[in-house]
């Protein structure tokens, strides 16, 4: 299982990467593997305010439909529109082309509840 050291992770199996203007979010390699072949991704709406812990996206696979939960609160500033044509990139490149959205964080954002790579590996291996 691929768990890049430079990312943060949620216990709901989303990854977070700091980017200019906020954080980029996607689902982890562990999550995409559990889902199976992804056939559709519903991305959030640009401009939507989301709260940590709330469902903000959906991923449909050949096995099931799964909610994706926001690991942080903020405002959606961009979405990966390429997923409409190629939802399977969530499987083939979950940390690259398979990203879901970028969220602008509030000034007082606290990322302390997120896991580093070692803690996420322990969660998924334990």
N, C-alpha and C positions, 0 to 999 in steps of 0.2 A: 504494500500500500504506500502510495506517495503522500508524504506530509512535508511540504516545504518549510524550512526553518524560518523563513522571513515573513511568515503570515501569522495572524491570530485566528483563533477558532472558537466556535460556540459549541455548547454541549448538544445542540440540535444539528450539528454537522454542516455548518456554513463556515466559509473562510472569509477573512477580512484583510484587505491590502490597503495600506495608506497610499493615496494618490493625490495629485494636485486637486484641491477643491473638496476633499472628503475621503471616503473609503469606497473601494470597489468590493463587491460581494458576489460570492458564488457558492456552489455546494461542493463539498469535499469529494475526493476520490473514493473514500469509504461510502459516502452517501450515494454517489452515482452507481457504484458497484452493487449496492443493496437494491437500488431501484430497478436495475436492468436497463434494457434499451429504451432511451428517452425518445418519445415521438412527438411531444409538444411541450412548450414552455410558455406559461403566461407570465410576462414580466409586469412589474408595477407601472403605474402611470407617472410620467415625468411631472413633477410638481406636487406629487402626493406626499403628505406628512405621514410618516410611519413611526410606530412605537416599538421599542425593543420587546420581543416576545410575541408580538402579533404576527399573524399570517400576512404576508405581503406578496406572495407569488405562489404559483402552482406548477408542479412538474408532473406530466403524465408519461408513464412508461408502459411497456407491454405487460407489466405486472400489476400496476396500480396508479392511482392519482395521489400525490403527496403534497401537502402544504409545505411551504418554505417559510420559516419564521425569521423575523428581523433580529439580527444579533445586536443591533444598535438602534437608537432613535435618531431621526433626522428627516431631511427632505430629499426625495429622489430628484437628482439633477440630470441623469442620463440612464438609458437602458440599452441593452445589447439587442438591437433590432435584427441582427443577423441570425438570432436564434429562431426567428419565424421560418426562415428557409432551411436552417441547418440545426435543428434541436439536438441532433446526435453529437454535436461538439461538446455538450455537457459531459458525455461519456468519453469521447476521445481526447479532450483537452480541458478538463475541469478547472484548471488553474490559469488557463490562457483564454482561448477563443470561447470557452463555455461560461464566461462570467455573466452575471445577471443584470446588475445595475451599479450605479455610483450614488452614494448618499452623502449629502452635505451634513456634517455634524454641527450641533449647536456649540457655542463657545465653551460651555461647561461640560462637554461630553467626557464621560468616564469610561475608558475601555478596560478597566481593571477586572471586570467580571469575565473577560475573555481568556481563553487558554493559549499558552505558547505551544510550540510544536511538541515539546517533550510531554507536556500535560495532556495534549490531545492524543498522542500516541498511546499513553497510558490508559486513557479513557477507552479507546477503541480496541486495545489489545487485552484489556482486563476484563 
